[in-house]
Amino acid sequence: MAAIPASQGPQLEGMAAAIGVFPQYIANQSETLILKEKVLSLSGDSFSIKTIDGRAIFQVKGNAFSLSGRKAVSDMSGAVLFELRKKHIAIHKTYYAENANGEQFFQVASKFKILGSKAIATFTSTSGKAESLLMEGNFFDTRADIKDESTGKSVARVDRSFLNARELLGGQQTYVVTIAPGVDMAIIIAMCIALDEMRNDK
C-alpha cells in the first residue's frame, strides 16, 4: 500500500511495538480518519473511510437482511479484509471479526458502566502478543478513548459529530478517528463499527 500522507488532525504518541493484525495498515505517523455513514443505504449501514485530506482507505458495507448485522470491511480494490458480526448468544453485547478464511481473530465485548459505554477488544498481534484494548465513551457516546490495557497508553481517540443539521435530518453519523503511530488502522476501524452498532442496539 502506498504511504498515507500525514494527517492534519491531533497527534498521539507512538507505540513501542506495533499493535495489530494487518501490517499494511499499521500507521506510520499519527493518522486521522473520517467515517461517514451513507444515508438510507439499501444494503444496510455503509461507511466510506478516508484520511482527513480526503484519500479513501477502506470500504465498509453492511447487509440490512443479515440477522448478525454483518459488515464487510474491504480495501479500495474491493478485497475483503474481514467481516464483523454480532454474537447473539453472549452475556454482554459482543461483536467478532472473521478473516477471508472464515477464522475468528478479533472480538469486542461491551462491559457494564453506569455512565457512558465501555468495551474491550481482544486479538493477537502479528508478533504473537495477546492484545487487549479498552474503549470507554462518555454519557452520550459522542467520544471514546481506546487504550492499551497493558500500558495504559492511548492507541486511538474517536469523536462522533452529531450536531450537524444535515446529519440530524438524514440520520447520518460522522466519526473522526485519530490513530497513534504503530497501531493497525483496520483494527481500530473494527472497534469503531462495533461502538456504532452497540450505540444503535440500545
N, C-alpha and C positions, 0 to 999 in steps of 0.2 A: 504493500500500500504506500502511496506517495506520502511524503511528510505533510502533516497538517499544520497550517500556519498558526503561530502563537495567538492565543485568544486575547481579546481586549478586556476580558472580564476580571473578576477578583483572582488573586493568586493564592495558592495553597502550597504548603511546604512539601517537598518531595519525600518519597518513601525510601528507606534504607535498602529494601529489596522489593522487586516487582510483586504486585498482588494481582492475580488474575488467571484467566483460562485461555484467552486469545492473545498471543504475543503480538500479533499485528495491530492490536488496538490498545496496547499499553501506551499511555500518554507520555510524550517526551518532555512536555512542559505543562504548566497548569492550563487546562483547557476549559472553555465554557461552551456548552452545547445547548441548543434550543429545541424543545419538543413542542410541536403544535398538533393538537388533535384535530382531525378533519371532521367538520360538522356533518352530522346525519349521514355518515358513510353507510352504504348498504351492506358492507362486509363487516360491520361492527366498528369498534374504535380503531382508527388507523392514524398513526403518528408519522410525521416527517421529522427527521432528526438532522439538524445542521449545526455547523460551527456558528459562533456569534457573527462571523463575517459572511455567512450565507452558503457555505460549502456543505453539500449533502454528505452524510456519513453512513447513516443506517435507514432502512425502511422497516416499518412495523405494521403488520396487517393483522386485523382481528377477524374472527369468524362469529358473526352475530347468531348463528344457529348452533354453535358448539356449547354443550352443557358445561364444559370445563372452561369456558371463556378463553379459548386458545388464542394466543398471539404468536405470530411468526416473525422473528427478527432476522432480517437479511442484510447482506452487504449491498452496495449500489449496483452490482452486476446481477442481483436477484438471487444469489446463492444463499440458502437459509443457513444461518449460524446456529440457531436453536429455536425451540418452541417453548413458550411459557404457558403453563396450565394451572388451574385451580385444583387442589386436592380436596375432595368432598368429605372423605372420612378422616377428620382431624379435629382435635380439641380446639385448637386455635386456627384462625384463617391462615391457610398455607398455600403457597404457590411454588411450583417447581419447574425446572427447565430440563428439556431433553435435547441432546445433540442430534446431528443428522442421522446417527445410527440408532436413535431411539433410546439412548442411555441417559438416565438421570444423573446430572452432575452438579446441580445447584438447587438450593431451597431457601425460601423466605417464609418465615412464620411470624405472625403477629403475637405480641405479648400484652398482657393486661397493664393498663396505665390509666389512672384516674383522669388526668387531663392530657389531651393530645393523643398521639399514637406512638407505638413502639414496635419495631420488627427486627428480627435477626436473620441475616443471610449466612448460610454455610456452604462451603465448597472447598475444593482442593486446588491450590495454585499449581502451575506447571512445574514449580520447584519441588512439589510433593508436600508442601506445608498445608495443613488443615487451617482454613481461614474462617473467621467469624467476624462479620461486620454488623455493627449495631446502628440502626436507623431510628432516630427519635424526631417527632414533629411537634409543633405547637398545637394549641387547642383547636384552631381552625384548619389544621393540616395545610397551612399555606407555606410553611418552611420545614425543612428537615435537615438534620446533620447526620452524616454517616461516618462512623469512626471504627478504626481497627480495635477490636476488643482487647487484643494482646498488648497494644502500646498506648491506646487512648488517643492516638493521632487522628485528625480529620482526614478522610480519604476523599470526601465529596460533600458538597452542600447543594440542597435543592430548594428552589423558590418557585411557588406557584402564583402566577399573576392572574387574579380573578376580578380585578376592578376595572378591566377594560369593558366599556359598554357594549361593544360589538360582540365580545366573547360571552358576556352575560346573556344577551339576547339570543345568541346562537347556541349556547350551551357548550362552547368550546373552551378548552383549558390550555394554558401555555405554561411550560415549565422551563426554568433557567437552571442548568445543572453545571456546577463548577467541579472539576475533577483534578485531583492532585497528580503531579508527575509520578510515574511508576505505578499507576493504577489502571486497570483494564476498563476502558470506556464502555464496552459491551456489557460487562457485569453490572456496572453502575446503572446503565440504562434498564437492565432487567429489574433492578431494585426499584427504580422509579415507576416502571409499569406496574409492579406489584403494589406500590404505595397508592397509585391511582385506582387500581382495582379494589383494594381494601377500603379506600375512601368511598367509592361508589357503591360498595357492597354493604354499607352500614344500614 
